[in-house]
Each structure stands twice: as structure tokens, then as C-alpha cells.
Amino acid sequence: MKYGMLAAVAVAAGSANAEPPIKTLLITGQNNHNWWYTSRVHEETLEATGRFDVTVTDTPETALADAAFVKGFQLFVLDYNAEARWPSQAETNFTEAVKAGAGVAAIHSANNAFPGWSDYEKMLGLLWRKGETGHGKFHEFKVEFVDKDHPITKGFADFSTPDELYHKMTNPQKAEYRLLARAMSSKESGGTGQFEPMALTIEFGKGHVFATPLGHVWVNSDESKASVLNPGFRTLLCRGAEWAATGKVTLGTEWKDTRPQNTLTAEEKTAGWALLFDGQTAIGWHGWKMKELAKGWSVKDGTLAFTPTEGAADIATDEEFRNFELSLEWRVAPGGNSGIMYRCTEDHTYPWETGREFQVLDDAKHADGKKPKTRAGCMYDVFPLTRDTARPAMEWNRARIVCNGTKIEHWLNGFKVVETDTASEEYAKAVAASKFPSMPDYGKRDGGRIALQNHGDPVWYRNIKIRKIR
């Protein structure tokens, strides 16, 4: 759904919890960090537990100005660090909601935001302020719990995480807070040689606030993407968020993805979606130009998986598709490469001689990750990405491909990263500058099969579903 300029995702995952999911608004959209990446990771981290029903706004200045909308949430998650203030009505609605009992979970550079807004500074307590606060290099360090009796930390073991470690955070409003965790800011890493706060709680009116400076992901940095995927960080965020919203913690001390896989919701069925993979068999797939499934491909743990094998090949759908919306999840081994090709026809030796490719790649460790037109999610060697949202090796990425006549879109982890009209001059120039002019039928088909590429590296696919566009 849309709420003005609001980008919303409000589908709650299935949960073993008896209590209804916590209505959560994840606030993002302005950040000098890679918020396109972090916001959707945080969304999935929360929803995967089944405890949270998350709506994401990339335009809080508009969304929060609606008092009735704001009152619909029990929890606000802050992945936002703009210095410019929100409009007064948005600030008032947000502040009053927290005073009345809504919870807040503030992540990393949210404590950089809004210098001079006293209520916000009281709410978060310890802040990054220019000229006072700093950090050393991105590195692995241990997070130690100093308060082991708080509901967030009870039974939760210390953990190590790769991250940026803030030092010398300030408390301009002299807010009273409860310190939960700390980490040593070593001089070897460029730090202070002292322990620095890593998690805290604050009371603001009737509202509970949980804040952590963990969760740094810089723009165009593959290395730092691991911080928000660390199991300890994910557990801390979810337990902190649940406590902020309810004052108690029911989630376990190990983060788990409880969402059902390879299924369709009632809404998806009504909208015309169909599964291309049931999670148990490879029915509906065959080896390229074969009758049977190609060597190397098998069904493993609810995934359509490829294991490097001599004599392996690509696989394709039995059915052909013309105009469609394809959705699936993929993950690739470290240094790995694969691809999702579409509108492919079996009158050529390989799928990529006719079909365009959505690149599947470990950007950090594969050489193609260094080239803009061959990173994960791009239209391979034709168009680069508009933003960097790919996740590291062995993490699940969500791909979406929309083909409607000459209009094609690639989406990766919630954002449109490629958009083109294949009838345009821009597209013709891009293909002419690629490796494909030597392939006269590349991209010329208006329908064909969906193909998954064997590039010699382990890769896994799941939740493969399609909706035909009539």
C-alpha cells in the first residue's frame, strides 16, 4: 500500500507467539549511511521473528504529520539521521505518541539526528555530535553485557560483531539511562582505550526507549554490510524492540527466521500468483534443452540448489511466460556467481543467447562485483544499479523481475534497481556497448522460459513465484 510518499510493507510473518504482532513503524529515508540496505534488513530481521508487523516509511516528515496514522503504532524503529528537523506537527505527533506509551528502538546513527531538538535528545540519551564523538576503523569486537538482569539481556550471552565502535558519545540533556552493554574501544583500532556504551534503555514519559550505536553500514561498502546481519545484533535489536513496545521480552536469545517458505498467502492467491517451486520437488523444471533435471541441481532443505558437478547445465521452467512479475529469493556461496534469465528460448545453445539476465553474485569476493554493470541485481553487462542493496554471500536476497511488453524492471531487496524500455534509444545504446552485439537474438524474444544459471558455484533459490500480467 501507499501512504502519500510512504513506502509501506505491512505483511506480518506467521508466529508462534500467542500475542498479536507489534504494530511497528520503521522510520528511514534520510541517512548518510546506506539506508536503502539497512532499512530493509531491519524490516526482515523484525518480521522474521513473527513478533512484529512492520510498515516502512521513507518519508517520515509526511507520514508522521498524520496524527491518526501515528497512533496506529506501538513501536517506532529509527534508522534515520538527518540533521534537518521534521515539520512541527510531525515532531509533536511522534513525541506525544512516545510520551503516551509507544516504544522506540534507535539504531546506530539515529543518535546523530536532530541536534538541538531537546525532546529527541532526552529520548535517546547518548548522542553522536560533531567535534566531540568519533570512531576507529570498522573491525570485529566483543559486546559485553554489564546488566544481566534486564529483560533484554537476561540469558543472552556476550557476542562478537564486525562494526563501527562509537566513542565519546555525549549526553547534552543529562538524560538518565540504564546501561546494558559495553565494548572496548581499543587504541589499536583507533579508539579511546576505554569501554564505550553499546546498548541502553531510557524512559520517556510512559514510553520505553532502547538504543544501540551498533549497526553501521556505509555507502558503497560491501565489508560493512555484515554488521546488521550478525546474529547477536539481530537478537539484540529484536529483544530491545519487543521490550520497548511491551515492557517485556518473550523472544529467545537466538534470532530465528520463523516465516513459512515456498507458500502463497491468501492475498497472493487472489492476486493471481502461482508457485514455480513447491520446496519439495523440482516438478516444473528441466535441464536446458533436456527432458530431465540437469546434473548438479537438486531439492535441498526447501531450496532449489546447485552443487558444482561435472556435466552440469542451466535449468529452465517447463512453461513459457510473456508478460509477468517474477519473485524469488536467492543466496550464493562466497565468491559465487549465478543468474536469473528470462524470456529465453531453447532454439539456442545457452539461455543467455536470447534471455536477459538478472545478475546473482557475491559482490564482495567475485571480480564482477568491482564493475558497475555486473554487480548483483543489474541487467548483466547492460545496465548498472541505481542503488546498492545486495546482501553478502550466504544471505538471502529477494529478487523481483517485471516484464510488461517492452518495459522491464529489476528489483532487489525492496528497491527498483534497474528500469528500462527495450524499445528506447537508451536501451539500444546500452546493448551496443555490452558483450551482446555478437549474439543477434539477445533480448529479441517477447516471451520464453525462466532459467537459472549454473556458473560453477553453489547457489540456492526458494520462494519462486510468478504472476502473469494480462
matplotlib code that plots the C-alpha trace (Angstrom):
import matplotlib.pyplot as plt

x = [0.0, 1.0, 0.6, 1.4, 5.1, 5.1, 6.7, 4.9, 5.3, 2.8, 2.6, 3.2, 5.0, 3.5, 4.3, 4.2, 3.5, 0.0, 0.0, -0.8, 2.3, 3.5, 2.5, 5.8, 6.8, 10.3, 11.5, 14.1, 14.9, 17.4, 20.8, 24.4, 24.7, 23.3, 19.7, 18.4, 20.2, 19.9, 16.2, 15.0, 17.4, 16.0, 12.4, 13.1, 15.0, 12.0, 9.3, 11.1, 10.5, 6.8, 6.6, 6.4, 4.1, 6.4, 5.5, 8.4, 8.3, 11.0, 9.2, 8.6, 8.2, 4.9, 3.8, 4.3, 2.3, -0.9, -1.8, -4.3, -1.7, 0.9, -1.5, -1.8, 1.7, 3.1, 6.7, 8.9, 12.3, 14.7, 17.1, 17.4, 19.9, 19.1, 20.0, 17.1, 14.1, 10.7, 7.7, 6.4, 3.2, 5.3, 7.6, 4.6, 2.8, 5.9, 6.8, 3.3, 3.0, 6.1, 5.1, 1.7, 3.4, 4.7, 8.2, 11.3, 14.2, 17.1, 19.8, 23.3, 23.4, 19.8, 21.7, 23.3, 20.0, 18.3, 20.9, 19.1, 15.8, 15.7, 12.9, 14.7, 18.0, 16.3, 14.7, 18.0, 20.3, 23.8, 24.4, 26.9, 27.8, 30.3, 33.5, 33.0, 32.2, 34.3, 35.1, 38.0, 38.2, 35.5, 36.5, 35.4, 34.9, 33.1, 29.9, 29.7, 26.5, 27.0, 23.4, 22.4, 19.1, 17.3, 14.6, 16.5, 19.8, 18.6, 20.1, 21.7, 25.4, 28.1, 28.8, 31.3, 30.4, 32.0, 31.0, 32.0, 32.5, 31.4, 33.4, 32.9, 29.1, 27.6, 24.6, 23.6, 20.2, 21.8, 19.2, 19.1, 19.7, 20.3, 23.4, 23.0, 26.2, 29.6, 32.6, 36.3, 37.3, 40.9, 43.7, 44.8, 41.5, 41.8, 39.7, 40.0, 41.3, 38.2, 34.9, 32.1, 28.3, 26.8, 23.2, 21.0, 17.4, 15.6, 12.1, 10.4, 7.0, 5.2, 7.3, 10.3, 13.3, 16.0, 19.1, 22.3, 25.1, 25.7, 24.6, 27.0, 26.7, 28.5, 27.6, 29.4, 30.9, 30.5, 32.5, 30.3, 27.1, 27.8, 27.1, 23.3, 23.3, 25.3, 23.1, 24.0, 23.0, 19.7, 18.9, 19.7, 17.6, 14.5, 14.7, 15.3, 12.4, 10.0, 10.8, 10.4, 7.0, 5.7, 7.9, 8.7, 10.6, 9.2, 11.7, 14.5, 18.2, 19.0, 17.4, 15.4, 13.5, 10.1, 8.4, 6.9, 8.7, 7.5, 3.9, 1.3, -0.7, -4.4, -3.7, -1.2, -3.6, -6.3, -3.8, -3.0, 0.4, 1.5, 4.4, 7.1, 8.8, 7.0, 10.0, 9.8, 10.2, 11.7, 8.4, 8.1, 11.8, 14.2, 17.8, 18.3, 17.3, 16.8, 13.8, 15.1, 16.6, 20.3, 23.1, 24.1, 20.6, 18.5, 16.0, 17.7, 16.1, 13.3, 15.6, 16.3, 20.1, 23.1, 26.2, 29.2, 29.2, 30.9, 28.5, 26.1, 24.0, 21.4, 17.8, 14.6, 10.9, 8.7, 6.3, 7.0, 6.0, 5.4, 4.4, 4.9, 6.1, 8.6, 9.5, 12.1, 14.9, 18.5, 21.7, 25.1, 28.3, 31.3, 32.8, 29.9, 28.1, 24.8, 22.0, 18.2, 17.5, 14.1, 12.3, 14.8, 14.0, 15.6, 16.5, 20.0, 22.7, 22.5, 19.7, 21.8, 21.9, 18.2, 17.3, 18.4, 20.0, 19.4, 22.8, 23.2, 26.6, 28.7, 29.8, 32.4, 34.5, 33.8, 35.7, 32.4, 31.4, 34.0, 32.3, 29.1, 27.3, 28.0, 27.1, 24.2, 20.8, 22.0, 20.8, 24.0, 26.6, 23.8, 22.6, 24.2, 22.2, 20.6, 21.4, 23.4, 21.0, 22.6, 23.4, 26.6, 27.3, 25.1, 22.4, 19.0, 18.3, 14.9, 14.7, 11.7, 11.6, 8.7, 8.3, 5.4, 5.8, 8.9, 9.1, 11.4, 12.2, 14.7, 14.0, 16.5, 15.6, 12.7, 14.1, 13.9, 17.5, 17.0, 14.3, 14.3, 12.2, 13.7, 12.2, 14.2, 17.4, 18.9, 18.5, 19.8, 23.0, 23.4, 23.3, 25.6, 28.2, 27.8, 29.1, 25.9, 26.1, 27.7, 24.5, 21.9, 18.9, 19.9, 16.8, 14.7, 12.1, 8.9, 8.3, 10.1, 11.3, 12.7, 16.2, 18.6, 22.3, 24.9, 28.1, 30.1, 29.4, 27.0, 23.7, 20.2, 16.8, 13.5, 10.0, 9.9, 6.6, 5.1, 2.1, 1.1, 0.3, -2.8]
y = [0.0, 3.6, 6.5, 9.6, 9.1, 6.3, 3.1, 0.6, -3.1, -4.4, -8.1, -9.9, -13.2, -16.2, -16.5, -19.0, -16.1, -16.1, -12.3, -10.3, -8.9, -5.5, -2.7, -1.2, 1.8, 1.7, 5.3, 5.7, 7.6, 10.2, 8.9, 9.4, 5.6, 3.0, 3.2, 1.5, -1.6, -1.3, -0.4, -3.5, -5.8, -4.4, -4.9, -8.5, -9.1, -8.0, -9.6, -12.9, -13.5, -13.3, -10.8, -7.6, -6.3, -3.7, -0.7, 1.2, 4.9, 6.5, 9.9, 10.4, 14.1, 13.4, 10.2, 11.4, 14.6, 12.4, 12.0, 9.2, 7.3, 7.7, 6.5, 3.1, 2.1, 0.6, 0.9, 3.2, 1.9, 4.7, 4.1, 7.8, 10.5, 13.7, 17.0, 18.9, 18.9, 17.4, 19.7, 20.8, 18.7, 15.5, 16.2, 16.8, 13.6, 11.5, 12.9, 12.7, 9.1, 8.1, 10.0, 8.2, 4.8, 3.9, 2.4, 3.4, 1.4, 3.6, 2.1, 3.3, 6.8, 7.6, 9.2, 11.6, 13.2, 16.5, 18.4, 20.9, 19.0, 18.6, 16.1, 13.8, 14.2, 13.3, 10.3, 8.8, 10.0, 9.3, 11.0, 11.5, 15.2, 16.6, 17.7, 15.6, 12.0, 9.7, 6.1, 3.9, 1.6, -1.0, -4.1, -7.2, -6.6, -8.1, -6.7, -7.4, -7.2, -5.3, -5.6, -9.2, -8.8, -6.6, -8.4, -7.6, -9.2, -11.9, -15.2, -13.5, -14.3, -11.8, -11.8, -10.6, -8.5, -6.6, -3.0, 0.6, 1.4, 4.9, 6.6, 9.7, 10.0, 13.0, 13.4, 17.1, 16.8, 14.8, 12.1, 9.2, 5.9, 2.3, 0.8, -2.7, -3.4, -2.0, -2.7, -1.9, 0.8, -0.4, 2.0, -0.4, 0.1, 3.9, 4.1, 5.5, 2.6, 2.6, 0.8, 2.6, 2.1, -0.3, -0.6, 1.4, 2.0, 5.2, 6.1, 9.0, 9.7, 6.4, 5.2, 2.8, 3.6, 1.1, 2.5, 1.0, 2.6, -0.8, -1.3, 0.7, 0.1, 2.7, 3.6, 1.5, -0.7, -4.4, -5.1, -3.2, -4.9, -7.8, -5.7, -5.7, -9.4, -10.5, -13.0, -11.2, -7.8, -9.2, -10.8, -7.6, -5.5, -7.8, -8.2, -4.5, -3.6, -6.0, -4.6, -1.0, -1.8, -4.0, -3.8, -7.5, -10.0, -13.2, -13.8, -16.2, -15.4, -16.7, -14.9, -17.3, -16.8, -18.3, -17.4, -20.2, -20.8, -21.8, -20.9, -18.4, -16.2, -15.8, -12.3, -13.7, -16.3, -13.7, -11.6, -14.4, -15.6, -19.2, -21.2, -22.3, -24.3, -26.2, -26.7, -30.5, -31.4, -30.0, -30.5, -27.8, -27.5, -29.3, -29.0, -26.6, -28.4, -31.6, -33.6, -34.3, -32.0, -31.2, -32.6, -30.7, -29.4, -30.9, -30.0, -29.5, -28.1, -26.4, -24.9, -25.5, -25.9, -26.2, -28.1, -28.0, -31.2, -32.3, -32.2, -29.7, -27.3, -24.5, -25.3, -23.7, -23.7, -26.1, -23.3, -20.2, -16.7, -13.5, -10.6, -11.4, -10.4, -12.9, -13.0, -15.3, -15.4, -16.4, -16.8, -17.6, -19.1, -16.9, -15.7, -17.3, -16.3, -17.3, -15.6, -15.5, -15.3, -14.6, -14.7, -17.4, -19.8, -23.2, -22.7, -21.6, -23.5, -21.3, -19.3, -16.0, -16.0, -14.9, -14.0, -11.0, -11.7, -10.6, -11.0, -13.2, -12.6, -12.3, -8.7, -8.7, -11.6, -12.1, -9.9, -8.9, -7.1, -4.5, -3.5, -1.4, -3.3, -6.8, -6.4, -8.3, -7.2, -5.5, -6.3, -8.2, -6.1, -3.8, -1.5, -0.8, -0.4, 2.7, 1.8, -0.8, -3.2, -6.6, -8.7, -10.7, -14.3, -16.9, -14.3, -14.5, -11.8, -11.0, -10.5, -9.3, -9.0, -7.3, -7.7, -6.0, -5.5, -3.5, -2.3, -4.2, -3.7, -5.3, -5.0, -6.2, -6.3, -3.9, -1.3, -0.9, -1.0, -1.2, 0.2, 0.3, 0.3, -2.1, 0.0, 3.0, 4.5, 4.4, 0.6, 0.2, 2.1, 0.1, -3.2, -1.9, -1.1, -4.6, -8.1, -9.0, -7.4, -10.7, -12.5, -11.4, -12.8, -11.5, -9.8, -10.2, -12.6, -11.2, -14.4, -17.6, -19.6, -18.6, -20.0, -20.4, -20.4, -22.9, -20.8, -23.5, -22.1, -23.3, -21.3, -21.7, -20.5, -20.5, -18.9, -18.8, -17.5, -15.7, -13.6, -13.4, -9.9, -10.0]
z = [0.0, -0.3, 2.2, 0.2, -0.4, 2.1, 1.0, 3.1, 3.8, 6.2, 5.9, 9.2, 9.3, 10.9, 14.6, 17.3, 19.7, 21.2, 21.3, 18.1, 16.3, 17.5, 15.1, 14.1, 12.0, 10.7, 10.1, 7.4, 4.2, 5.3, 6.3, 5.2, 5.6, 3.2, 4.5, 1.3, 2.6, 6.3, 6.5, 4.6, 6.5, 9.8, 8.5, 7.7, 10.9, 12.9, 10.8, 10.6, 14.3, 13.9, 16.7, 14.6, 11.9, 10.2, 8.0, 6.5, 5.8, 3.7, 4.1, 7.9, 7.5, 5.7, 7.4, 10.9, 10.2, 10.3, 14.0, 13.3, 11.4, 14.1, 16.8, 15.0, 16.1, 19.3, 18.3, 16.2, 14.9, 14.0, 11.0, 10.3, 10.9, 9.1, 10.9, 9.4, 11.7, 10.8, 10.4, 13.8, 13.5, 12.7, 15.7, 18.0, 16.9, 17.3, 20.7, 22.1, 20.9, 22.9, 25.9, 25.8, 25.8, 22.3, 22.3, 20.4, 19.2, 17.9, 15.7, 15.1, 13.6, 14.7, 17.6, 15.1, 14.1, 15.1, 17.1, 19.3, 19.4, 23.2, 23.4, 20.9, 22.7, 26.0, 24.4, 23.1, 25.8, 24.4, 21.1, 18.3, 18.0, 15.5, 17.0, 20.1, 19.1, 16.9, 16.0, 15.0, 12.0, 11.2, 13.0, 15.0, 18.7, 21.7, 23.1, 26.8, 28.8, 32.1, 33.2, 33.0, 34.9, 32.4, 30.3, 27.1, 28.3, 30.7, 29.5, 26.5, 26.1, 25.1, 21.4, 18.9, 15.9, 13.0, 13.3, 13.8, 17.5, 18.6, 21.3, 23.4, 22.8, 24.6, 26.8, 26.3, 28.1, 31.0, 30.4, 33.0, 31.3, 32.2, 30.6, 29.3, 27.2, 26.5, 24.2, 24.5, 22.1, 21.6, 20.7, 18.0, 16.2, 16.5, 19.7, 23.2, 25.0, 27.2, 27.4, 25.4, 25.7, 23.2, 24.5, 26.9, 27.9, 28.8, 30.0, 28.2, 29.6, 29.6, 26.6, 26.8, 24.6, 23.6, 21.8, 20.4, 18.3, 16.6, 13.0, 10.8, 7.0, 4.9, 1.3, -1.3, 1.4, 0.9, 4.0, 6.5, 5.3, 7.7, 10.8, 10.7, 9.7, 12.7, 14.8, 18.1, 16.6, 15.2, 18.6, 20.5, 18.1, 18.3, 22.1, 22.6, 20.2, 21.9, 25.3, 24.1, 22.8, 25.6, 28.6, 28.5, 26.3, 25.0, 22.2, 22.6, 22.9, 19.4, 16.4, 14.2, 10.9, 11.6, 8.3, 6.2, 2.9, -0.6, 0.1, -1.1, 1.1, 0.6, -0.8, -3.3, -4.5, -5.0, -7.0, -9.3, -8.1, -8.6, -7.2, -9.6, -6.9, -4.1, -1.9, -2.1, -5.8, -9.0, -10.9, -13.5, -14.2, -16.6, -17.8, -20.6, -23.9, -21.8, -20.6, -17.1, -14.4, -15.2, -13.2, -10.1, -9.3, -6.5, -3.9, -0.5, 2.7, 0.8, -1.8, -5.4, -5.1, -7.3, -6.3, -8.7, -10.7, -13.9, -16.8, -15.1, -17.0, -16.6, -15.8, -17.0, -16.4, -18.4, -19.1, -21.1, -20.0, -21.9, -19.5, -15.9, -12.4, -11.0, -7.3, -5.7, -3.1, -3.8, -2.0, -3.3, -1.8, -1.1, -4.3, -6.2, -9.4, -11.0, -12.8, -13.4, -17.1, -18.6, -21.9, -23.0, -25.9, -26.4, -30.1, -28.9, -27.0, -23.9, -22.2, -22.3, -26.1, -26.1, -22.5, -20.4, -17.1, -13.5, -12.0, -8.9, -7.3, -4.2, -4.9, -2.2, -3.4, -7.1, -9.6, -11.3, -8.1, -8.9, -12.1, -12.1, -14.9, -13.4, -9.7, -8.2, -9.4, -12.6, -16.1, -16.8, -18.7, -20.0, -17.1, -13.7, -10.5, -9.2, -5.6, -3.7, -1.8, -2.4, 0.7, 1.4, 0.4, 2.2, 3.0, 1.3, -1.3, -2.6, -6.4, -8.4, -12.2, -14.0, -17.8, -19.4, -23.2, -23.7, -20.1, -17.8, -14.1, -11.7, -8.0, -5.3, -1.6, -1.9, -4.3, -8.0, -9.2, -13.0, -15.2, -19.0, -22.1, -24.6, -27.4, -26.3, -27.8, -24.3, -24.3, -27.8, -26.9, -23.7, -25.6, -28.3, -25.6, -24.0, -24.9, -26.6, -30.1, -31.3, -30.2, -32.8, -30.9, -27.5, -25.9, -29.1, -27.7, -26.3, -24.3, -23.2, -20.2, -16.9, -16.5, -13.5, -14.3, -13.5, -13.3, -11.4, -7.9, -5.2, -5.3, -3.7, -4.8, -2.9, -2.8, -6.6, -7.6, -10.7, -11.6, -15.2, -16.4, -18.7]

ax = plt.figure().add_subplot(projection="3d")
ax.plot(x, y, z, "-o")
ax.set_aspect("equal")
plt.show()
